[in-house]
Amino acid sequence: MYALKVEKMSCGGCANRVTRTVQALDPEAKVEVVLEDRLVRVESVKTLDAIAAAITAAGFPASDMTAA
């Protein structure tokens, strides 16, 4: 499971867009959003880099929190 910090995710609409972005990349991905912490946990067959790049391209800069 990956954990990403998504700084510009500030509302439910943002969380939904991030979730849809990840699931567009991997329809089987499991996505958990903790909005108040701006944290997204993803279980996916795609790489962390691919997921972070997709979220960033959607307008929500994402950084790896997996090791933190």
N, C-alpha and C positions, 0 to 999 in steps of 0.2 A: 504494500500500500504506500502511496506517495502522499506527502503533505506539502501543500503550497500556500504561501502567503500571497494574497491577492489584494494589494493596497487600495485600489479604487473601487472595490466591491463594497457598496455602502447601503444597499437596500434589497428588498426581496426581488425586485425586477432584475437587479444586477446578478443576484444569486441564481435566478432562473436562467439568465443568459449564459452565465458561466457553465451551469449544468448542461444546458442544451449544446453548448460549444464542445464540451468534453464528449457528450454522447453522440454528436455528429461525427467525431473522430473515431469513437468506439461505441457502437450502440449497446454493447453488453457491459459497459463500464458502470461501476457503482460509485456514485458521487455523494459525498456528505459535506454540507456547507455549515460552517459555524460563523454566521454573519458578524456577530459582535466581536469576534477575534480576527475577522477577515481571513479565515482559514478554510481551505478546501482539501478534503481527503479524497483520494481517487484510487480505486482498485481497477486496474486495466491491463490489457495485454500490450498496450502501446507504451513507448518509453516515456520517462519523465520529461525529457527534453521536448518530445513531440507534443505532449499535453501542455506544458508550460508555453510553448511557442503558439499553440492554437489559442489559448486563453489570452496571451499577450496580443495576438493579432486581432482578437475581438475587442480590444481596447482596455483590457484589464491586466496591467503588468503583473506577472506571476514570478515568484522566486521559490526555490527549493527550501522547504523546511523539514524535509524527511530526516536529516541527520540531527536536527536541533532537538 
